Amino acid sequence: MNIRLTSIPVADQAHALTFYTQVLGFVKKTDVPLGEHKWLTVVAPNERDGVELLLEPMSFAPAQTYQQAWFEAGIPAAMFHVEDLQQEYERLLGHGVHFSVLPTAMGAVRLAVLADTCGNYLQLVQL
């Protein structure tokens, strides 16, 4: 069993695509119109055949409630690995990204948590 796709809830797919590609640095892999929404995925630029992140449109109330509850609780919706957390933190600050948790050492792991401008927190981890 392998993970090939996971999703993150977003209200506006176009806005999310801009943030996830132009700010975070992912690249668009799939963009298929499906009526009002799209099957829209991004991948890491160095792993174009790796795990895809679906920018999942929130078109029904339970998804909105779920996302809001996780955000209000400060729970990251996804975790991404970075090679150099401090460098990535400084790069993202330059793009105006807000961090709810600044780079912090937790044993052998360093982490930070940022808001994705789409209603989610994302955790960056350096192992």
MOPAC internal coordinates of N, CA, C and O (Angstrom, degrees):
PM7 1SCF
backbone

  N    0.0000 0     0.00 0     0.00 0    0    0    0
  C    1.4470 1     0.00 0     0.00 0    1    0    0
  C    1.5244 1   108.50 1     0.00 0    2    1    0
  O    1.2310 1   120.80 1   -45.16 1    3    2    1
  N    1.3300 1   116.07 1   134.84 1    3    2    1
  C    1.4600 1   122.62 1   179.52 1    5    3    2
  C    1.5121 1   109.94 1  -131.91 1    6    5    3
  O    1.2310 1   120.93 1   -24.23 1    7    6    5
  N    1.3110 1   115.83 1   155.77 1    7    6    5
  C    1.4661 1   120.86 1   173.13 1    9    7    6
  C    1.5214 1   107.19 1   -95.66 1   10    9    7
  O    1.2310 1   120.20 1   -57.73 1   11   10    9
  N    1.3110 1   117.23 1   122.27 1   11   10    9
  C    1.4611 1   122.34 1   179.21 1   13   11   10
  C    1.5261 1   111.99 1  -112.25 1   14   13   11
  O    1.2310 1   120.93 1   156.30 1   15   14   13
  N    1.3470 1   115.83 1   -23.70 1   15   14   13
  C    1.4554 1   120.00 1  -175.89 1   17   15   14
  C    1.5192 1   108.82 1  -151.25 1   18   17   15
  O    1.2310 1   120.92 1   -39.73 1   19   18   17
  N    1.3164 1   115.85 1   140.27 1   19   18   17
  C    1.4509 1   122.24 1   170.09 1   21   19   18
  C    1.5184 1   105.86 1  -138.65 1   22   21   19
  O    1.2310 1   120.26 1   -14.05 1   23   22   21
  N    1.3162 1   117.10 1   165.95 1   23   22   21
  C    1.4623 1   118.17 1  -175.47 1   25   23   22
  C    1.5146 1   111.24 1  -130.52 1   26   25   23
  O    1.2310 1   121.80 1   -19.38 1   27   26   25
  N    1.3115 1   114.16 1   160.62 1   27   26   25
  C    1.4587 1   121.90 1   175.12 1   29   27   26
  C    1.5196 1   106.79 1  -135.83 1   30   29   27
  O    1.2310 1   119.83 1   -45.77 1   31   30   29
  N    1.3425 1   117.93 1   134.23 1   31   30   29
  C    1.4623 1   119.97 1  -176.92 1   33   31   30
  C    1.5300 1   111.82 1   -74.75 1   34   33   31
  O    1.2310 1   121.25 1   -45.00 1   35   34   33
  N    1.3277 1   115.21 1   135.00 1   35   34   33
  C    1.4639 1   121.23 1   177.12 1   37   35   34
  C    1.5227 1   108.96 1  -139.44 1   38   37   35
  O    1.2310 1   120.77 1   -36.12 1   39   38   37
  N    1.3288 1   116.14 1   143.88 1   39   38   37
  C    1.4607 1   120.45 1   178.91 1   41   39   38
  C    1.5227 1   111.58 1   -82.46 1   42   41   39
  O    1.2310 1   120.57 1   146.24 1   43   42   41
  N    1.3212 1   116.52 1   -33.76 1   43   42   41
  C    1.4562 1   121.76 1  -175.55 1   45   43   42
  C    1.5302 1   107.88 1  -128.55 1   46   45   43
  O    1.2310 1   120.40 1   -73.81 1   47   46   45
  N    1.3166 1   116.85 1   106.19 1   47   46   45
  C    1.4633 1   120.21 1  -175.75 1   49   47   46
  C    1.5301 1   112.65 1   -64.58 1   50   49   47
  O    1.2310 1   119.61 1   143.26 1   51   50   49
  N    1.3157 1   118.35 1   -36.74 1   51   50   49
  C    1.4662 1   120.41 1  -179.76 1   53   51   50
  C    1.5275 1   110.27 1   -65.19 1   54   53   51
  O    1.2310 1   120.42 1   135.50 1   55   54   53
  N    1.3185 1   116.80 1   -44.50 1   55   54   53
  C    1.4658 1   121.15 1   177.84 1   57   55   54
  C    1.5263 1   109.99 1   -62.77 1   58   57   55
  O    1.2310 1   120.65 1   135.41 1   59   58   57
  N    1.3189 1   116.37 1   -44.59 1   59   58   57
  C    1.4660 1   120.93 1  -179.87 1   61   59   58
  C    1.5240 1   110.80 1   -61.55 1   62   61   59
  O    1.2310 1   120.17 1   136.96 1   63   62   61
  N    1.3272 1   117.28 1   -43.04 1   63   62   61
  C    1.4599 1   120.65 1   179.25 1   65   63   62
  C    1.5260 1   110.57 1   -59.77 1   66   65   63
  O    1.2310 1   120.30 1   136.63 1   67   66   65
  N    1.3090 1   117.03 1   -43.37 1   67   66   65
  C    1.4638 1   120.93 1   178.11 1   69   67   66
  C    1.5251 1   110.64 1   -60.59 1   70   69   67
  O    1.2310 1   119.98 1   132.29 1   71   70   69
  N    1.3292 1   117.64 1   -47.71 1   71   70   69
  C    1.4636 1   120.40 1  -179.05 1   73   71   70
  C    1.5254 1   111.65 1   -64.31 1   74   73   71
  O    1.2310 1   120.55 1   132.42 1   75   74   73
  N    1.3203 1   116.55 1   -47.58 1   75   74   73
  C    1.4616 1   120.02 1  -175.16 1   77   75   74
  C    1.5348 1   112.78 1   -70.36 1   78   77   75
  O    1.2310 1   120.04 1   154.24 1   79   78   77
  N    1.3328 1   117.53 1   -25.76 1   79   78   77
  C    1.4679 1   118.97 1   178.66 1   81   79   78
  C    1.5275 1   111.18 1   -96.38 1   82   81   79
  O    1.2310 1   119.56 1   125.82 1   83   82   81
  N    1.3103 1   118.44 1   -54.18 1   83   82   81
  C    1.4632 1   120.74 1  -173.31 1   85   83   82
  C    1.5228 1   113.61 1   -76.09 1   86   85   83
  O    1.2310 1   119.67 1   152.11 1   87   86   85
  N    1.3303 1   118.24 1   -27.89 1   87   86   85
  C    1.4684 1   120.93 1  -179.20 1   89   87   86
  C    1.5230 1   110.67 1   -99.60 1   90   89   87
  O    1.2310 1   120.30 1   125.14 1   91   90   89
  N    1.3341 1   117.03 1   -54.86 1   91   90   89
  C    1.4612 1   119.07 1  -177.03 1   93   91   90
  C    1.5245 1   112.62 1   -77.26 1   94   93   91
  O    1.2310 1   120.09 1   151.25 1   95   94   93
  N    1.3295 1   117.43 1   -28.75 1   95   94   93
  C    1.4606 1   119.92 1   175.97 1   97   95   94
  C    1.5155 1   115.92 1    98.94 1   98   97   95
  O    1.2310 1   120.02 1  -169.61 1   99   98   97
  N    1.3285 1   117.56 1    10.39 1   99   98   97
  C    1.4597 1   119.31 1   174.15 1  101   99   98
  C    1.5299 1   108.84 1   -74.11 1  102  101   99
  O    1.2310 1   120.24 1    -9.79 1  103  102  101
  N    1.3215 1   117.14 1   170.21 1  103  102  101
  C    1.4570 1   121.35 1   176.75 1  105  103  102
  C    1.5301 1   109.54 1  -122.73 1  106  105  103
  O    1.2310 1   121.51 1   -34.26 1  107  106  105
  N    1.3280 1   114.72 1   145.74 1  107  106  105
  C    1.4669 1   119.52 1   179.06 1  109  107  106
  C    1.5236 1   109.36 1   -68.71 1  110  109  107
  O    1.2310 1   120.67 1   -46.41 1  111  110  109
  N    1.3204 1   116.33 1   133.59 1  111  110  109
  C    1.4590 1   120.14 1   176.83 1  113  111  110
  C    1.5278 1   111.10 1  -110.06 1  114  113  111
  O    1.2310 1   120.51 1   130.46 1  115  114  113
  N    1.3181 1   116.62 1   -49.54 1  115  114  113
  C    1.4604 1   120.64 1  -175.93 1  117  115  114
  C    1.5241 1   109.69 1  -126.72 1  118  117  115
  O    1.2310 1   120.65 1   -42.90 1  119  118  117
  N    1.3272 1   116.37 1   137.10 1  119  118  117
  C    1.4585 1   122.00 1   178.40 1  121  119  118
  C    1.5267 1   107.14 1  -146.42 1  122  121  119
  O    1.2310 1   121.20 1   -91.04 1  123  122  121
  N    1.3316 1   115.31 1    88.96 1  123  122  121
  C    1.4575 1   121.16 1  -176.64 1  125  123  122
  C    1.5310 1   109.43 1  -116.82 1  126  125  123
  O    1.2310 1   119.58 1   -63.17 1  127  126  125
  N    1.3407 1   118.40 1   116.83 1  127  126  125
  C    1.4562 1   120.61 1   178.15 1  129  127  126
  C    1.5326 1   111.07 1   -62.70 1  130  129  127
  O    1.2310 1   121.10 1   -44.80 1  131  130  129
  N    1.3146 1   115.51 1   135.20 1  131  130  129
  C    1.4716 1   122.14 1   176.98 1  133  131  130
  C    1.5169 1   108.40 1  -134.96 1  134  133  131
  O    1.2310 1   120.71 1  -109.67 1  135  134  133
  N    1.3072 1   116.25 1    70.33 1  135  134  133
  C    1.4560 1   120.00 1  -177.57 1  137  135  134
  C    1.5137 1   110.09 1    72.03 1  138  137  135
  O    1.2310 1   120.55 1    55.56 1  139  138  137
  N    1.3258 1   116.56 1  -124.44 1  139  138  137
  C    1.4659 1   122.55 1  -177.34 1  141  139  138
  C    1.5356 1   112.39 1   -68.84 1  142  141  139
  O    1.2310 1   120.21 1   152.35 1  143  142  141
  N    1.3179 1   117.21 1   -27.65 1  143  142  141
  C    1.4650 1   122.35 1  -176.10 1  145  143  142
  C    1.5240 1   110.54 1  -118.93 1  146  145  143
  O    1.2310 1   121.10 1     5.62 1  147  146  145
  N    1.3359 1   115.51 1  -174.38 1  147  146  145
  C    1.4603 1   121.56 1   179.75 1  149  147  146
  C    1.5221 1   110.19 1  -132.50 1  150  149  147
  O    1.2310 1   120.98 1   -21.84 1  151  150  149
  N    1.3252 1   115.73 1   158.16 1  151  150  149
  C    1.4585 1   122.04 1   164.75 1  153  151  150
  C    1.5261 1   102.58 1   -89.98 1  154  153  151
  O    1.2310 1   120.92 1   -81.32 1  155  154  153
  N    1.3298 1   115.84 1    98.68 1  155  154  153
  C    1.4553 1   122.58 1  -169.34 1  157  155  154
  C    1.5261 1   108.95 1  -122.76 1  158  157  155
  O    1.2310 1   120.67 1   -65.61 1  159  158  157
  N    1.3380 1   116.33 1   114.39 1  159  158  157
  C    1.4581 1   120.07 1  -178.56 1  161  159  158
  C    1.5201 1   110.93 1  -124.59 1  162  161  159
  O    1.2310 1   121.86 1   -25.59 1  163  162  161
  N    1.3324 1   114.04 1   154.41 1  163  162  161
  C    1.4606 1   121.99 1   173.38 1  165  163  162
  C    1.5200 1   108.05 1  -127.50 1  166  165  163
  O    1.2310 1   121.43 1   -21.52 1  167  166  165
  N    1.3354 1   114.87 1   158.48 1  167  166  165
  C    1.4701 1   121.94 1   178.85 1  169  167  166
  C    1.5250 1   108.67 1  -139.65 1  170  169  167
  O    1.2310 1   121.43 1   -15.44 1  171  170  169
  N    1.3188 1   114.88 1   164.56 1  171  170  169
  C    1.4613 1   120.17 1   173.71 1  173  171  170
  C    1.5287 1   108.18 1   -67.78 1  174  173  171
  O    1.2310 1   119.77 1   -40.93 1  175  174  173
  N    1.3236 1   118.04 1   139.07 1  175  174  173
  C    1.4597 1   119.90 1  -177.74 1  177  175  174
  C    1.5221 1   113.58 1   -62.12 1  178  177  175
  O    1.2310 1   120.06 1   153.23 1  179  178  177
  N    1.3091 1   117.48 1   -26.77 1  179  178  177
  C    1.4648 1   120.93 1   179.84 1  181  179  178
  C    1.5231 1   112.57 1   -93.46 1  182  181  179
  O    1.2310 1   119.98 1  -177.42 1  183  182  181
  N    1.3276 1   117.63 1     2.58 1  183  182  181
  C    1.4688 1   122.37 1   178.54 1  185  183  182
  C    1.5337 1   109.58 1  -140.22 1  186  185  183
  O    1.2310 1   120.86 1  -119.55 1  187  186  185
  N    1.3085 1   115.95 1    60.45 1  187  186  185
  C    1.4731 1   120.17 1  -174.58 1  189  187  186
  C    1.5220 1   113.42 1   -64.50 1  190  189  187
  O    1.2310 1   119.82 1   160.86 1  191  190  189
  N    1.3230 1   117.95 1   -19.14 1  191  190  189
  C    1.4592 1   120.89 1   174.95 1  193  191  190
  C    1.5300 1   111.01 1  -104.87 1  194  193  191
  O    1.2310 1   120.74 1  -166.37 1  195  194  193
  N    1.3183 1   116.20 1    13.63 1  195  194  193
  C    1.4640 1   121.37 1  -178.99 1  197  195  194
  C    1.5230 1   112.26 1   -86.88 1  198  197  195
  O    1.2310 1   121.28 1    20.80 1  199  198  197
  N    1.3040 1   115.15 1  -159.20 1  199  198  197
  C    1.4637 1   122.61 1  -178.65 1  201  199  198
  C    1.5250 1   109.62 1   -62.23 1  202  201  199
  O    1.2310 1   121.30 1   -47.56 1  203  202  201
  N    1.3309 1   115.11 1   132.44 1  203  202  201
  C    1.4617 1   121.11 1   177.80 1  205  203  202
  C    1.5282 1   109.52 1   -97.21 1  206  205  203
  O    1.2310 1   120.97 1   -36.01 1  207  206  205
  N    1.3283 1   115.75 1   143.99 1  207  206  205
  C    1.4557 1   122.38 1   174.59 1  209  207  206
  C    1.5203 1   107.43 1  -106.74 1  210  209  207
  O    1.2310 1   120.87 1   -65.92 1  211  210  209
  N    1.3264 1   115.95 1   114.08 1  211  210  209
  C    1.4592 1   121.86 1   178.73 1  213  211  210
  C    1.5222 1   108.88 1   -83.38 1  214  213  211
  O    1.2310 1   120.34 1   -55.75 1  215  214  213
  N    1.3222 1   116.95 1   124.25 1  215  214  213
  C    1.4527 1   122.09 1   174.48 1  217  215  214
  C    1.5244 1   105.87 1   -83.99 1  218  217  215
  O    1.2310 1   121.69 1   -90.73 1  219  218  217
  N    1.3171 1   114.38 1    89.27 1  219  218  217
  C    1.4717 1   124.12 1  -168.72 1  221  219  218
  C    1.5286 1   111.50 1   -79.81 1  222  221  219
  O    1.2310 1   119.94 1   -63.43 1  223  222  221
  N    1.3419 1   117.72 1   116.57 1  223  222  221
  C    1.4672 1   119.09 1   179.52 1  225  223  222
  C    1.5278 1   111.13 1   -67.99 1  226  225  223
  O    1.2310 1   121.10 1   -43.78 1  227  226  225
  N    1.3149 1   115.50 1   136.22 1  227  226  225
  C    1.4652 1   120.67 1   177.89 1  229  227  226
  C    1.5182 1   108.53 1   -92.09 1  230  229  227
  O    1.2310 1   120.72 1   -88.11 1  231  230  229
  N    1.2940 1   116.22 1    91.89 1  231  230  229
  C    1.4592 1   119.52 1  -175.53 1  233  231  230
  C    1.5278 1   112.83 1  -105.21 1  234  233  231
  O    1.2310 1   120.69 1  -170.77 1  235  234  233
  N    1.3463 1   116.28 1     9.23 1  235  234  233
  C    1.4576 1   117.10 1   176.01 1  237  235  234
  C    1.5258 1   109.48 1  -143.95 1  238  237  235
  O    1.2310 1   121.03 1   -28.47 1  239  238  237
  N    1.3289 1   115.63 1   151.53 1  239  238  237
  C    1.4645 1   123.06 1  -170.91 1  241  239  238
  C    1.5300 1   114.62 1   -54.93 1  242  241  239
  O    1.2310 1   118.04 1   137.83 1  243  242  241
  N    1.3407 1   121.34 1   -42.17 1  243  242  241
  C    1.4673 1   118.93 1  -179.51 1  245  243  242
  C    1.5272 1   113.75 1   -57.83 1  246  245  243
  O    1.2310 1   119.94 1   144.95 1  247  246  245
  N    1.3164 1   117.72 1   -35.05 1  247  246  245
  C    1.4714 1   120.49 1   178.21 1  249  247  246
  C    1.5214 1   110.54 1   -66.48 1  250  249  247
  O    1.2310 1   120.42 1   140.48 1  251  250  249
  N    1.3067 1   116.81 1   -39.52 1  251  250  249
  C    1.4598 1   121.16 1   179.37 1  253  251  250
  C    1.5305 1   110.74 1   -66.68 1  254  253  251
  O    1.2310 1   120.56 1   138.72 1  255  254  253
  N    1.3259 1   116.54 1   -41.28 1  255  254  253
  C    1.4650 1   121.42 1   178.00 1  257  255  254
  C    1.5178 1   110.49 1   -63.74 1  258  257  255
  O    1.2310 1   120.41 1   135.10 1  259  258  257
  N    1.3112 1   116.82 1   -44.90 1  259  258  257
  C    1.4624 1   123.24 1   178.80 1  261  259  258
  C    1.5272 1   110.46 1   -58.83 1  262  261  259
  O    1.2310 1   120.34 1   129.25 1  263  262  261
  N    1.3297 1   116.95 1   -50.75 1  263  262  261
  C    1.4540 1   120.95 1  -178.18 1  265  263  262
  C    1.5278 1   111.05 1   -62.08 1  266  265  263
  O    1.2310 1   120.24 1   135.24 1  267  266  265
  N    1.3081 1   117.15 1   -44.76 1  267  266  265
  C    1.4603 1   121.14 1  -178.65 1  269  267  266
  C    1.5256 1   111.53 1   -63.86 1  270  269  267
  O    1.2310 1   119.92 1   138.75 1  271  270  269
  N    1.3249 1   117.75 1   -41.25 1  271  270  269
  C    1.4613 1   121.35 1   179.57 1  273  271  270
  C    1.5301 1   111.03 1   -63.48 1  274  273  271
  O    1.2310 1   120.12 1   135.94 1  275  274  273
  N    1.3321 1   117.37 1   -44.06 1  275  274  273
  C    1.4629 1   120.45 1   179.04 1  277  275  274
  C    1.5279 1   110.49 1   -64.56 1  278  277  275
  O    1.2310 1   120.48 1   138.60 1  279  278  277
  N    1.3331 1   116.68 1   -41.40 1  279  278  277
  C    1.4666 1   120.52 1  -178.88 1  281  279  278
  C    1.5260 1   110.36 1   -65.16 1  282  281  279
  O    1.2310 1   120.34 1   133.34 1  283  282  281
  N    1.3357 1   116.95 1   -46.66 1  283  282  281
  C    1.4668 1   120.62 1   180.00 1  285  283  282
  C    1.5199 1   112.08 1   -62.74 1  286  285  283
  O    1.2310 1   120.25 1   149.56 1  287  286  285
  N    1.3373 1   117.13 1   -30.44 1  287  286  285
  C    1.4605 1   121.21 1   178.02 1  289  287  286
  C    1.5272 1   112.00 1   -82.58 1  290  289  287
  O    1.2310 1   120.27 1   172.09 1  291  290  289
  N    1.3372 1   117.08 1    -7.91 1  291  290  289
  C    1.4608 1   120.96 1   179.92 1  293  291  290
  C    1.5148 1   113.70 1    77.21 1  294  293  291
  O    1.2310 1   120.21 1  -159.59 1  295  294  293
  N    1.3250 1   117.20 1    20.41 1  295  294  293
  C    1.4682 1   121.48 1  -177.01 1  297  295  294
  C    1.5274 1   110.22 1   -89.41 1  298  297  295
  O    1.2310 1   119.86 1   -55.94 1  299  298  297
  N    1.3253 1   117.87 1   124.06 1  299  298  297
  C    1.4647 1   119.97 1   177.46 1  301  299  298
  C    1.5326 1   111.21 1   -65.06 1  302  301  299
  O    1.2310 1   121.51 1   -41.78 1  303  302  301
  N    1.3210 1   114.71 1   138.22 1  303  302  301
  C    1.4633 1   120.84 1   178.21 1  305  303  302
  C    1.5172 1   111.83 1   -83.05 1  306  305  303
  O    1.2310 1   120.61 1   160.29 1  307  306  305
  N    1.3407 1   116.43 1   -19.71 1  307  306  305
  C    1.4626 1   121.00 1  -179.46 1  309  307  306
  C    1.5243 1   108.71 1  -155.02 1  310  309  307
  O    1.2310 1   121.55 1   -19.50 1  311  310  309
  N    1.3217 1   114.64 1   160.50 1  311  310  309
  C    1.4569 1   121.16 1   178.76 1  313  311  310
  C    1.5207 1   108.17 1  -129.03 1  314  313  311
  O    1.2310 1   121.16 1   -45.73 1  315  314  313
  N    1.3329 1   115.39 1   134.27 1  315  314  313
  C    1.4546 1   121.19 1   179.87 1  317  315  314
  C    1.5203 1   109.40 1  -124.32 1  318  317  315
  O    1.2310 1   120.77 1   -41.45 1  319  318  317
  N    1.3217 1   116.13 1   138.55 1  319  318  317
  C    1.4620 1   121.97 1   177.99 1  321  319  318
  C    1.5218 1   109.45 1   -85.17 1  322  321  319
  O    1.2310 1   120.80 1   -41.27 1  323  322  321
  N    1.3287 1   116.07 1   138.73 1  323  322  321
  C    1.4609 1   121.69 1   173.75 1  325  323  322
  C    1.5273 1   108.30 1  -129.10 1  326  325  323
  O    1.2310 1   120.78 1   -29.23 1  327  326  325
  N    1.3231 1   116.11 1   150.77 1  327  326  325
  C    1.4699 1   120.13 1   179.80 1  329  327  326
  C    1.5188 1   111.81 1   -75.30 1  330  329  327
  O    1.2310 1   120.48 1   140.33 1  331  330  329
  N    1.3512 1   116.69 1   -39.67 1  331  330  329
  C    1.4582 1   121.85 1  -177.13 1  333  331  330
  C    1.5250 1   107.97 1  -133.92 1  334  333  331
  O    1.2310 1   120.68 1   -80.59 1  335  334  333
  N    1.3241 1   116.30 1    99.41 1  335  334  333
  C    1.4629 1   121.49 1  -174.62 1  337  335  334
  C    1.5300 1   111.46 1   -62.31 1  338  337  335
  O    1.2310 1   119.78 1   135.59 1  339  338  337
  N    1.3065 1   118.03 1   -44.41 1  339  338  337
  C    1.4644 1   120.09 1  -178.40 1  341  339  338
  C    1.5175 1   111.46 1   -61.29 1  342  341  339
  O    1.2310 1   120.54 1   136.78 1  343  342  341
  N    1.3224 1   116.57 1   -43.22 1  343  342  341
  C    1.4669 1   120.97 1   179.18 1  345  343  342
  C    1.5271 1   110.48 1   -63.72 1  346  345  343
  O    1.2310 1   120.31 1   136.69 1  347  346  345
  N    1.3303 1   117.02 1   -43.31 1  347  346  345
  C    1.4648 1   120.75 1  -179.66 1  349  347  346
  C    1.5287 1   110.65 1   -67.11 1  350  349  347
  O    1.2310 1   120.57 1   139.24 1  351  350  349
  N    1.3117 1   116.51 1   -40.76 1  351  350  349
  C    1.4654 1   121.73 1   176.67 1  353  351  350
  C    1.5284 1   110.22 1   -56.97 1  354  353  351
  O    1.2310 1   120.13 1   129.75 1  355  354  353
  N    1.3099 1   117.37 1   -50.25 1  355  354  353
  C    1.4630 1   121.40 1  -179.17 1  357  355  354
  C    1.5223 1   111.74 1   -64.67 1  358  357  355
  O    1.2310 1   120.04 1   141.49 1  359  358  357
  N    1.3321 1   117.54 1   -38.51 1  359  358  357
  C    1.4664 1   121.30 1   177.74 1  361  359  358
  C    1.5199 1   110.28 1   -62.27 1  362  361  359
  O    1.2310 1   120.70 1   134.35 1  363  362  361
  N    1.3302 1   116.26 1   -45.65 1  363  362  361
  C    1.4636 1   120.42 1  -178.31 1  365  363  362
  C    1.5245 1   112.22 1   -70.37 1  366  365  363
  O    1.2310 1   119.82 1   145.09 1  367  366  365
  N    1.3266 1   117.94 1   -34.91 1  367  366  365
  C    1.4659 1   120.12 1   173.76 1  369  367  366
  C    1.5226 1   109.96 1   -57.66 1  370  369  367
  O    1.2310 1   120.51 1   141.48 1  371  370  369
  N    1.3238 1   116.62 1   -38.52 1  371  370  369
  C    1.4571 1   121.67 1   177.55 1  373  371  370
  C    1.5237 1   113.37 1   -61.92 1  374  373  371
  O    1.2310 1   120.83 1   157.40 1  375  374  373
  N    1.3334 1   116.01 1   -22.60 1  375  374  373
  C    1.4745 1   121.43 1   176.83 1  377  375  374
  C    1.5247 1   111.07 1   -93.88 1  378  377  375
  O    1.2310 1   120.03 1  -174.36 1  379  378  377
  N    1.3366 1   117.54 1     5.64 1  379  378  377
  C    1.4608 1   120.91 1   178.39 1  381  379  378
  C    1.5142 1   114.67 1    80.94 1  382  381  379
  O    1.2310 1   119.90 1  -163.85 1  383  382  381
  N    1.3323 1   117.79 1    16.15 1  383  382  381
  C    1.4642 1   121.49 1  -179.34 1  385  383  382
  C    1.5227 1   109.76 1   -70.87 1  386  385  383
  O    1.2310 1   120.96 1   -42.41 1  387  386  385
  N    1.3343 1   115.77 1   137.59 1  387  386  385
  C    1.4670 1   122.44 1   177.89 1  389  387  386
  C    1.5232 1   109.81 1   -93.25 1  390  389  387
  O    1.2310 1   120.51 1   -49.40 1  391  390  389
  N    1.3086 1   116.63 1   130.60 1  391  390  389
  C    1.4612 1   122.72 1   177.09 1  393  391  390
  C    1.5228 1   109.91 1  -107.49 1  394  393  391
  O    1.2310 1   120.24 1   -51.56 1  395  394  393
  N    1.3285 1   117.14 1   128.44 1  395  394  393
  C    1.4671 1   121.30 1   175.01 1  397  395  394
  C    1.5185 1   110.71 1   -88.21 1  398  397  395
  O    1.2310 1   120.20 1   156.53 1  399  398  397
  N    1.3259 1   117.23 1   -23.47 1  399  398  397
  C    1.4613 1   123.15 1   174.29 1  401  399  398
  C    1.5297 1   106.75 1  -130.92 1  402  401  399
  O    1.2310 1   120.97 1   -61.84 1  403  402  401
  N    1.3164 1   115.74 1   118.16 1  403  402  401
  C    1.4570 1   121.01 1   178.81 1  405  403  402
  C    1.5207 1   109.19 1   -73.72 1  406  405  403
  O    1.2310 1   119.67 1   -16.46 1  407  406  405
  N    1.3377 1   118.23 1   163.54 1  407  406  405
  C    1.4648 1   119.65 1   179.32 1  409  407  406
  C    1.5355 1   111.13 1   -50.41 1  410  409  407
  O    1.2310 1   121.82 1   -55.11 1  411  410  409
  N    1.3244 1   114.12 1   124.89 1  411  410  409
  C    1.4596 1   121.92 1  -173.81 1  413  411  410
  C    1.5123 1   109.32 1  -137.02 1  414  413  411
  O    1.2310 1   120.85 1   -43.12 1  415  414  413
  N    1.3415 1   115.97 1   136.88 1  415  414  413
  C    1.4614 1   120.80 1   174.86 1  417  415  414
  C    1.5200 1   108.96 1   -87.55 1  418  417  415
  O    1.2310 1   121.13 1   -48.45 1  419  418  417
  N    1.3260 1   115.44 1   131.55 1  419  418  417
  C    1.4607 1   122.14 1   175.77 1  421  419  418
  C    1.5215 1   106.15 1  -130.46 1  422  421  419
  O    1.2310 1   121.24 1   -93.84 1  423  422  421
  N    1.3310 1   115.24 1    86.16 1  423  422  421
  C    1.4545 1   119.38 1  -173.48 1  425  423  422
  C    1.5108 1   109.26 1    69.68 1  426  425  423
  O    1.2310 1   120.83 1    50.18 1  427  426  425
  N    1.3239 1   116.02 1  -129.82 1  427  426  425
  C    1.4655 1   121.17 1  -179.31 1  429  427  426
  C    1.5246 1   112.61 1   -82.49 1  430  429  427
  O    1.2310 1   120.28 1   176.69 1  431  430  429
  N    1.3197 1   117.06 1    -3.31 1  431  430  429
  C    1.4631 1   122.15 1  -176.52 1  433  431  430
  C    1.5213 1   109.72 1  -107.36 1  434  433  431
  O    1.2310 1   121.32 1   -38.90 1  435  434  433
  N    1.3331 1   115.07 1   141.10 1  435  434  433
  C    1.4715 1   120.57 1   171.30 1  437  435  434
  C    1.5255 1   106.68 1  -114.62 1  438  437  435
  O    1.2310 1   120.85 1   -40.09 1  439  438  437
  N    1.3314 1   115.98 1   139.91 1  439  438  437
  C    1.4577 1   119.47 1  -178.87 1  441  439  438
  C    1.5144 1   111.30 1  -143.42 1  442  441  439
  O    1.2310 1   121.37 1   -18.04 1  443  442  441
  N    1.3167 1   114.99 1   161.96 1  443  442  441
  C    1.4574 1   124.18 1   173.54 1  445  443  442
  C    1.5252 1   106.60 1  -149.86 1  446  445  443
  O    1.2310 1   120.71 1   -23.87 1  447  446  445
  N    1.3402 1   116.25 1   156.13 1  447  446  445
  C    1.4656 1   120.71 1   179.52 1  449  447  446
  C    1.5195 1   108.48 1  -127.48 1  450  449  447
  O    1.2310 1   121.06 1   -48.74 1  451  450  449
  N    1.3338 1   115.57 1   131.26 1  451  450  449
  C    1.4596 1   121.61 1  -179.24 1  453  451  450
  C    1.5209 1   110.72 1  -125.44 1  454  453  451
  O    1.2310 1   121.30 1   -21.70 1  455  454  453
  N    1.3359 1   115.11 1   158.30 1  455  454  453
  C    1.4662 1   122.07 1   174.18 1  457  455  454
  C    1.5198 1   107.80 1   -93.22 1  458  457  455
  O    1.2310 1   120.57 1   -47.25 1  459  458  457
  N    1.3328 1   116.51 1   132.75 1  459  458  457
  C    1.4704 1   120.31 1  -175.07 1  461  459  458
  C    1.5268 1   114.96 1   -88.53 1  462  461  459
  O    1.2310 1   119.37 1  -172.91 1  463  462  461
  N    1.3153 1   118.81 1     7.09 1  463  462  461
  C    1.4733 1   125.56 1  -177.37 1  465  463  462
  C    1.5251 1   112.62 1    65.88 1  466  465  463
  O    1.2310 1   120.59 1  -172.98 1  467  466  465
  N    1.3299 1   116.48 1     7.02 1  467  466  465
  C    1.4675 1   121.99 1   179.94 1  469  467  466
  C    1.5251 1   110.77 1  -119.04 1  470  469  467
  O    1.2310 1   120.30 1  -169.97 1  471  470  469
  N    1.3389 1   117.03 1    10.03 1  471  470  469
  C    1.4634 1   121.16 1   178.84 1  473  471  470
  C    1.5112 1   114.79 1    95.99 1  474  473  471
  O    1.2310 1   120.10 1  -167.08 1  475  474  473
  N    1.3364 1   117.42 1    12.92 1  475  474  473
  C    1.4680 1   121.13 1  -178.71 1  477  475  474
  C    1.5225 1   110.38 1  -126.88 1  478  477  475
  O    1.2310 1   121.66 1   -28.34 1  479  478  477
  N    1.3386 1   114.44 1   151.66 1  479  478  477
  C    1.4528 1   120.04 1   166.85 1  481  479  478
  C    1.5174 1   107.48 1   -98.14 1  482  481  479
  O    1.2310 1   121.21 1   -35.74 1  483  482  481
  N    1.3324 1   115.29 1   144.26 1  483  482  481
  C    1.4620 1   121.94 1   177.21 1  485  483  482
  C    1.5204 1   108.38 1  -124.54 1  486  485  483
  O    1.2310 1   120.40 1   -42.82 1  487  486  485
  N    1.2986 1   116.84 1   137.18 1  487  486  485
  C    1.4518 1   121.64 1   178.51 1  489  487  486
  C    1.5146 1   109.53 1  -101.72 1  490  489  487
  O    1.2310 1   120.74 1   -50.10 1  491  490  489
  N    1.3235 1   116.20 1   129.90 1  491  490  489
  C    1.4577 1   122.37 1   173.56 1  493  491  490
  C    1.5104 1   107.23 1  -102.17 1  494  493  491
  O    1.2310 1   120.42 1   -44.88 1  495  494  493
  N    1.3338 1   116.81 1   135.12 1  495  494  493
  C    1.4559 1   121.43 1  -176.09 1  497  495  494
  C    1.5207 1   109.33 1  -130.90 1  498  497  495
  O    1.2310 1   121.70 1   -45.37 1  499  498  497
  N    1.3220 1   114.35 1   134.63 1  499  498  497
  C    1.4666 1   121.68 1   171.09 1  501  499  498
  C    1.5162 1   106.51 1  -116.27 1  502  501  499
  O    1.2310 1   120.70 1   -60.71 1  503  502  501
  N    1.3325 1   116.26 1   119.29 1  503  502  501
  C    1.4689 1   121.02 1  -178.32 1  505  503  502
  C    1.5054 1   111.03 1   -88.79 1  506  505  503
  O    1.2310 1   120.10 1   180.00 1  507  506  505

